[in-house]
């Protein structure tokens, strides 16, 4: 990219957007054109960042309308897709973000929200485990990270200088996407893919024992390919997902949401989304949804039965998802969000402990950042969201 000249930002068609995503080692599935179709209640736009004639970045922008006014929050979840690891991202962000804000303002936005996919810190599974056991540790940030990302620190500093405001809520979940995720690395420090035995060795003894127990008990795991296979098991997945929601006290998404998700994402790439089922003697004991873009694979949604928990279907299905991600060339298996709490009495700790058993790492992102374009309307929107 040019050293000082701003990039040009303009609308592009979805085919060009998708073609650019396909050239990247990884990009969030929330930045694919298909995700705009999943979020049908938001107006969507594909944008391109141009350095002269060259397309060097993209953004899926979702426009959320302010009640009773045709003014919008322009939301770029886990994006935009730029070369965030380069020196350019560490010193010249204004070249991309200023024209992005200008474009969104012209489209009627009163504010812009982005989520730079930049890692700022990492904690090993052992650190997280020790933190949960230590009564003096309440939050992940009470622990010195195993690694700090200098690129992330530079991006955060620039965002502040440019007037962007970080959005934080309790537990490390920002207004949209989680700031803390849990990853399992599927490649070594040199980028070479690990084999299955190496991934298994990173897991704790309980996880390895549960995987073996599931196999011995006869748990059978299968994954779908393409939309037709996924849709054929979708209602079964959703039934178990609703059961899980009732047991674990969260509000489930409707079946139609998942149908749209499958149809939109599978149409974009046949292997973008897969549904997995784990069965024991014909009974569905666990089911999950996996997504992959390039070398990054995500565990997106999961469900498990209250009965037959002793056959360890959840461990079995996770292990099959990791194996398939490895076979597809993924270097990261992402178990998505965790809270930042390490208080052993917090109800969220059980999920963290489940993920920690994989032997992966807790990863902190730069978080979500807002740039108010019309301060009065932005304040009104913030008050509206706070009341909700």
C-alpha positions as CSV (number, residue, x, y, z in Angstrom):
1,X,0.0,0.0,0.0
2,X,1.1,3.6,-0.6
3,X,3.0,5.2,2.3
4,X,0.8,8.3,2.7
5,X,-2.1,8.4,0.2
6,X,-5.5,7.4,1.5
7,X,-7.2,4.4,0.1
8,X,-10.4,4.7,-2.0
9,X,-13.5,3.1,-0.5
10,X,-16.4,2.2,-2.8
11,X,-19.2,-0.4,-3.1
12,X,-18.3,-3.6,-4.9
13,X,-20.4,-6.5,-6.0
14,X,-20.6,-9.7,-3.9
15,X,-18.7,-11.7,-6.5
16,X,-15.7,-9.5,-6.2
17,X,-16.0,-9.4,-2.5
18,X,-16.0,-13.2,-2.3
19,X,-13.1,-13.5,-4.7
20,X,-11.0,-11.3,-2.5
21,X,-11.9,-13.3,0.6
22,X,-10.8,-16.4,-1.2
23,X,-7.3,-14.9,-1.6
24,X,-6.8,-14.4,2.1
25,X,-5.3,-17.0,4.5
26,X,-8.3,-16.4,6.8
27,X,-11.1,-13.9,7.3
28,X,-14.0,-13.9,9.8
29,X,-17.1,-15.6,8.5
30,X,-18.9,-12.5,9.7
31,X,-17.1,-10.7,6.9
32,X,-18.3,-12.9,4.1
33,X,-21.1,-11.7,1.7
34,X,-23.2,-14.7,2.9
35,X,-23.3,-13.3,6.5
36,X,-25.1,-10.2,5.2
37,X,-27.8,-12.5,3.9
38,X,-28.0,-14.3,7.2
39,X,-28.6,-10.9,8.9
40,X,-31.6,-10.1,6.7
41,X,-33.0,-7.6,9.1
42,X,-30.0,-5.3,8.5
43,X,-29.2,-3.5,5.2
44,X,-26.0,-4.8,3.8
45,X,-23.3,-3.5,1.6
46,X,-20.0,-4.9,0.3
47,X,-17.2,-2.3,0.2
48,X,-13.8,-2.5,-1.4
49,X,-10.6,-0.7,-0.3
50,X,-8.5,0.3,-3.3
51,X,-4.9,1.4,-3.6
52,X,-5.1,2.9,-7.0
53,X,-6.6,0.2,-9.2
54,X,-5.8,-2.6,-6.8
55,X,-8.3,-4.1,-4.4
56,X,-6.5,-4.4,-1.1
57,X,-9.3,-4.9,1.4
58,X,-13.0,-5.5,1.9
59,X,-15.7,-4.9,4.4
60,X,-19.2,-6.3,4.9
61,X,-21.1,-3.3,6.4
62,X,-24.4,-4.0,8.1
63,X,-26.6,-0.9,8.6
64,X,-28.8,-0.9,11.7
65,X,-31.5,1.7,11.6
66,X,-32.2,4.1,14.5
67,X,-35.8,3.7,15.5
68,X,-38.1,6.1,13.6
69,X,-35.3,7.7,11.7
70,X,-33.6,6.8,8.5
71,X,-30.2,7.0,10.1
72,X,-28.0,4.0,10.7
73,X,-25.2,2.5,12.7
74,X,-22.7,1.1,10.2
75,X,-21.4,-2.2,11.7
76,X,-18.4,-4.1,10.4
77,X,-18.3,-7.2,12.6
78,X,-14.8,-8.7,13.0
79,X,-13.5,-6.5,10.2
80,X,-12.8,-4.9,7.9
81,X,-10.6,-7.4,6.1
82,X,-7.2,-5.7,5.7
83,X,-3.6,-6.7,6.2
84,X,-3.7,-6.1,10.0
85,X,-0.4,-7.8,10.6
86,X,1.6,-5.5,8.4
87,X,3.6,-2.4,9.3
88,X,1.0,-0.4,7.4
89,X,-1.7,-1.4,9.8
90,X,0.5,-0.4,12.7
91,X,1.0,3.1,11.5
92,X,-1.3,4.1,8.6
93,X,-4.8,3.0,9.7
94,X,-6.2,6.4,8.9
95,X,-5.6,5.7,5.2
96,X,-8.4,3.1,5.4
97,X,-10.6,4.2,8.3
98,X,-11.1,7.8,7.3
99,X,-12.4,7.0,3.8
100,X,-14.5,4.2,5.4
101,X,-16.1,6.6,7.8
102,X,-16.7,9.1,5.0
103,X,-18.4,6.5,2.8
104,X,-20.7,5.3,5.7
105,X,-21.6,8.9,6.6
106,X,-22.7,9.5,3.0
107,X,-24.8,6.4,3.3
108,X,-26.7,7.8,6.2
109,X,-24.7,6.5,9.1
110,X,-24.5,8.4,12.4
111,X,-21.7,6.2,13.6
112,X,-19.4,3.3,12.5
113,X,-18.5,0.2,14.6
114,X,-15.6,-2.0,13.6
115,X,-14.0,-5.1,15.2
116,X,-10.4,-5.3,14.1
117,X,-9.4,-9.1,14.0
118,X,-6.1,-8.3,15.8
119,X,-4.8,-10.3,18.8
120,X,-3.6,-8.2,21.7
121,X,-2.7,-11.0,24.2
122,X,-2.7,-14.7,24.8
123,X,-2.9,-17.0,27.8
124,X,-2.0,-20.7,27.8
125,X,-4.5,-23.3,29.0
126,X,-2.3,-23.9,32.0
127,X,-2.4,-20.3,33.0
128,X,-6.2,-20.2,32.8
129,X,-6.5,-23.4,34.8
130,X,-4.1,-22.1,37.5
131,X,-6.0,-18.8,37.5
132,X,-9.3,-20.6,38.2
133,X,-7.7,-22.5,41.1
134,X,-6.2,-19.3,42.6
135,X,-8.7,-17.5,44.8
136,X,-6.9,-14.2,44.4
137,X,-7.5,-14.2,40.7
138,X,-10.9,-13.0,39.6
139,X,-10.4,-12.2,35.9
140,X,-8.2,-13.2,33.0
141,X,-6.6,-9.8,32.9
142,X,-5.4,-10.3,36.5
143,X,-2.8,-12.7,35.0
144,X,0.2,-11.6,33.0
145,X,-0.4,-12.9,29.5
146,X,1.9,-15.5,28.0
147,X,2.3,-13.3,25.0
148,X,1.4,-9.8,24.0
149,X,0.7,-8.9,20.4
150,X,2.7,-5.7,19.5
151,X,0.7,-5.3,16.3
152,X,-2.5,-5.3,18.3
153,X,-1.1,-2.7,20.7
154,X,-0.2,-0.4,17.8
155,X,-3.6,-0.8,16.3
156,X,-5.3,0.1,19.6
157,X,-3.1,3.2,20.0
158,X,-4.0,4.4,16.5
159,X,-7.7,3.9,17.0
160,X,-7.6,6.0,20.1
161,X,-5.6,8.7,18.4
162,X,-8.2,8.7,15.5
163,X,-11.1,9.3,17.9
164,X,-12.5,5.8,18.0
165,X,-14.1,4.6,21.3
166,X,-13.8,1.1,22.6
167,X,-17.0,-0.7,23.4
168,X,-16.9,-2.9,26.5
169,X,-19.5,-4.5,28.7
170,X,-19.3,-6.8,31.6
171,X,-17.5,-10.1,31.1
172,X,-15.5,-9.1,28.1
173,X,-18.4,-9.2,25.7
174,X,-18.6,-6.0,23.7
175,X,-21.8,-4.7,22.1
176,X,-21.6,-7.3,19.3
177,X,-18.8,-9.9,19.4
178,X,-16.8,-11.4,22.2
179,X,-13.4,-9.9,23.0
180,X,-12.0,-13.1,24.4
181,X,-12.0,-16.4,22.4
182,X,-10.5,-19.8,23.0
183,X,-8.3,-21.3,20.2
184,X,-6.7,-24.6,19.6
185,X,-3.7,-24.2,17.3
186,X,-3.5,-26.7,14.5
187,X,-0.1,-25.6,13.3
188,X,3.3,-25.2,14.9
189,X,5.1,-21.9,15.3
190,X,6.7,-22.5,11.9
191,X,3.2,-22.7,10.3
192,X,3.6,-26.4,9.5
193,X,0.4,-28.4,10.2
194,X,0.3,-30.6,13.3
195,X,-0.8,-34.2,13.1
196,X,-3.7,-35.6,15.0
197,X,-1.5,-37.1,17.7
198,X,0.2,-33.8,18.3
199,X,-3.2,-32.1,18.8
200,X,-4.4,-34.8,21.1
201,X,-1.2,-34.4,23.2
202,X,-2.1,-30.8,24.0
203,X,-5.4,-31.9,25.6
204,X,-5.6,-32.7,29.3
205,X,-6.0,-36.3,30.4
206,X,-9.8,-35.9,31.0
207,X,-10.4,-34.8,27.4
208,X,-8.3,-37.7,26.0
209,X,-10.0,-40.1,28.3
210,X,-13.5,-38.9,27.3
211,X,-12.6,-39.2,23.6
212,X,-11.6,-42.8,24.1
213,X,-14.6,-43.4,26.3
214,X,-16.9,-42.2,23.6
215,X,-15.3,-44.4,21.0
216,X,-15.4,-47.4,23.2
217,X,-19.1,-46.8,24.0
218,X,-19.9,-46.7,20.3
219,X,-20.6,-43.1,19.8
220,X,-20.8,-42.4,16.0
221,X,-20.1,-38.9,14.7
222,X,-20.9,-37.7,11.2
223,X,-20.6,-34.4,9.4
224,X,-22.6,-33.0,6.5
225,X,-21.4,-31.8,3.1
226,X,-23.4,-29.2,1.3
227,X,-26.7,-27.6,2.0
228,X,-29.0,-30.6,1.3
229,X,-27.3,-32.8,3.8
230,X,-27.2,-30.0,6.4
231,X,-30.8,-29.1,6.0
232,X,-31.8,-32.8,6.3
233,X,-30.5,-32.9,9.9
234,X,-31.3,-29.2,10.8
235,X,-34.6,-29.8,12.6
236,X,-33.0,-32.6,14.7
237,X,-30.1,-30.3,15.6
238,X,-32.6,-27.5,16.5
239,X,-34.7,-29.7,18.7
240,X,-31.6,-30.6,20.7
241,X,-30.4,-27.0,20.7
242,X,-33.8,-25.8,22.2
243,X,-33.5,-28.6,24.8
244,X,-30.0,-27.3,25.7
245,X,-31.2,-23.7,25.9
246,X,-33.9,-24.7,28.4
247,X,-31.5,-26.6,30.5
248,X,-28.7,-23.9,30.4
249,X,-31.1,-20.9,30.6
250,X,-30.4,-19.0,27.4
251,X,-32.7,-17.8,24.7
252,X,-32.5,-20.1,21.6
253,X,-32.5,-18.7,18.0
254,X,-35.5,-19.9,15.8
255,X,-35.2,-22.7,13.3
256,X,-35.6,-20.2,10.4
257,X,-32.4,-18.4,11.4
258,X,-30.4,-21.6,11.1
259,X,-32.0,-22.5,7.8
260,X,-31.1,-19.1,6.4
261,X,-27.6,-19.5,7.8
262,X,-27.1,-23.0,6.1
263,X,-28.6,-22.0,2.8
264,X,-26.7,-18.7,2.5
265,X,-23.3,-20.0,3.6
266,X,-23.4,-23.3,1.7
267,X,-24.4,-21.5,-1.4
268,X,-21.2,-19.3,-1.1
269,X,-19.0,-22.4,-0.7
270,X,-20.1,-26.0,-0.2
271,X,-17.6,-26.6,2.7
272,X,-18.2,-23.3,4.4
273,X,-20.7,-24.7,6.9
274,X,-21.2,-28.2,8.3
275,X,-23.6,-29.8,10.8
276,X,-22.3,-32.6,13.0
277,X,-24.2,-35.2,14.9
278,X,-23.1,-37.6,17.6
279,X,-25.3,-40.6,18.1
280,X,-25.3,-43.5,20.6
281,X,-27.4,-46.5,19.8
282,X,-29.4,-44.3,17.4
283,X,-30.0,-41.6,20.0
284,X,-28.8,-38.0,19.3
285,X,-26.5,-37.1,22.1
286,X,-24.7,-34.0,20.7
287,X,-24.9,-31.8,17.7
288,X,-22.9,-28.8,16.5
289,X,-22.4,-26.3,13.6
290,X,-18.9,-25.7,12.3
291,X,-17.8,-22.9,9.9
292,X,-14.5,-22.5,8.0
293,X,-13.1,-19.7,5.9
294,X,-9.6,-20.4,4.6
295,X,-7.3,-21.6,7.4
296,X,-9.6,-20.6,10.3
297,X,-12.3,-23.0,11.5
298,X,-15.0,-22.2,14.1
299,X,-17.2,-24.1,16.5
300,X,-20.2,-21.9,16.0
301,X,-23.2,-23.6,17.8
302,X,-23.5,-26.7,20.0
303,X,-26.2,-28.8,21.7
304,X,-26.1,-31.8,24.0
305,X,-28.6,-34.1,25.6
306,X,-29.1,-34.3,29.3
307,X,-29.4,-38.1,29.0
308,X,-26.5,-40.3,28.2
309,X,-23.9,-37.6,29.2
310,X,-21.7,-40.5,30.4
311,X,-21.0,-41.5,26.7
312,X,-19.2,-38.2,26.2
313,X,-20.8,-37.2,22.9
314,X,-19.7,-33.6,23.2
315,X,-16.1,-34.5,23.4
316,X,-16.4,-36.9,20.5
317,X,-18.1,-34.4,18.2
318,X,-15.5,-31.7,19.0
319,X,-12.7,-34.1,18.3
320,X,-14.2,-35.0,14.9
321,X,-14.6,-31.3,14.1
322,X,-10.9,-30.7,14.9
323,X,-9.8,-33.6,12.8
324,X,-11.8,-32.4,9.8
325,X,-10.5,-28.8,10.3
326,X,-6.9,-30.3,10.2
327,X,-7.7,-32.3,7.1
328,X,-9.0,-29.1,5.4
329,X,-5.8,-27.2,6.1
330,X,-7.0,-25.1,9.0
331,X,-4.3,-23.7,11.3
332,X,-6.7,-22.5,14.0
333,X,-9.7,-24.2,15.6
334,X,-11.7,-21.5,17.3
335,X,-14.2,-22.4,20.1
336,X,-15.4,-18.8,20.1
337,X,-16.2,-16.6,23.0
338,X,-15.4,-17.0,26.7
339,X,-16.0,-14.4,29.5
340,X,-13.0,-12.9,31.2
341,X,-14.0,-14.3,34.6
342,X,-11.9,-16.9,36.4
343,X,-14.0,-16.9,39.6
344,X,-14.6,-20.6,40.4
345,X,-18.1,-19.7,41.6
346,X,-19.1,-17.9,38.4
347,X,-21.6,-20.0,36.3
348,X,-19.6,-19.3,33.1
349,X,-16.5,-21.0,34.5
350,X,-17.8,-24.5,33.5
351,X,-17.8,-23.6,29.8
352,X,-14.3,-22.1,30.2
353,X,-13.1,-25.3,31.9
354,X,-14.6,-27.4,29.1
355,X,-12.7,-25.4,26.5
356,X,-9.5,-25.2,28.5
357,X,-9.4,-29.0,28.5
358,X,-8.6,-28.9,24.8
359,X,-5.1,-27.5,25.7
360,X,-5.5,-24.4,23.6
361,X,-5.2,-20.8,24.5
362,X,-7.3,-17.8,25.6
363,X,-7.0,-15.0,23.0
364,X,-7.8,-11.4,23.5
365,X,-8.8,-9.3,20.5
366,X,-8.6,-5.6,20.2
367,X,-12.4,-5.5,20.7
368,X,-15.1,-3.4,19.0
369,X,-14.6,0.3,18.4
370,X,-17.1,3.1,17.5
371,X,-16.6,6.3,15.7
372,X,-19.5,8.8,16.3
373,X,-20.3,10.7,13.1
374,X,-23.3,12.6,14.5
375,X,-22.8,12.9,18.3
376,X,-26.4,13.7,19.1
377,X,-27.8,10.7,17.2
378,X,-25.0,8.4,18.4
379,X,-25.8,9.3,22.0
380,X,-29.5,8.7,21.4
381,X,-28.7,5.3,20.0
382,X,-26.4,4.4,22.9
383,X,-29.2,5.3,25.4
384,X,-31.7,3.2,23.4
385,X,-29.3,0.2,23.4
386,X,-28.6,0.6,27.2
387,X,-32.4,0.5,27.9
388,X,-32.7,-2.7,25.9
